[in-house]
Amino acid sequence: MAYKGKVTIDRERCKGCGLCVEFCPRSNMELDKMINQQGYNPAIVTDEEKCNGCGFCFLVCPDVVIEVEKIKEGSK
C-alpha cells in the first residue's frame, strides 16, 4: 500500500536550522529564500507530491514546528 505525506511547517517559528533539509530521504525540502518575521529562512517542501510521510523531518526538528500527516494514496 502506498502512502503520501502532507507536511505543515509553522513558518514563523522555524529558525531555518536545516536539519529537516539534511535528513529528508527524498531531498524534498529546502530553506526558503523569503525570511520570516524573526529574520530566518524557514524550511519549505519543494514538491508535495514527492512526500511519502516518513516523518524524518518531524523527528529531527528541534523546535517542533513540523507536522506530518500520512495519507493512503487513493483515499480522500
URUR-V337027 format. One record per residue. D_LAST is the distance of its C-alpha to the last C-alpha in Angstrom with 1 decimal. Layout:
D_LAST
D_LAST
//
This chain:
15.0
13.8
12.1
11.4
12.7
12.6
16.2
17.7
21.5
23.9
26.0
28.9
29.4
29.0
32.6
31.7
33.2
31.3
30.6
26.9
27.9
30.4
28.3
25.0
25.3
23.6
25.8
22.8
24.4
27.5
29.5
29.1
32.2
31.8
33.2
31.9
34.1
35.7
36.7
34.5
32.3
28.9
26.5
23.6
20.9
22.2
19.2
15.7
14.7
17.5
16.4
15.6
15.5
19.0
20.2
23.7
23.6
22.9
25.6
28.3
27.9
31.1
30.1
26.7
25.0
22.0
18.7
16.3
12.8
11.9
8.4
8.5
8.3
6.7
3.8
0.0
//
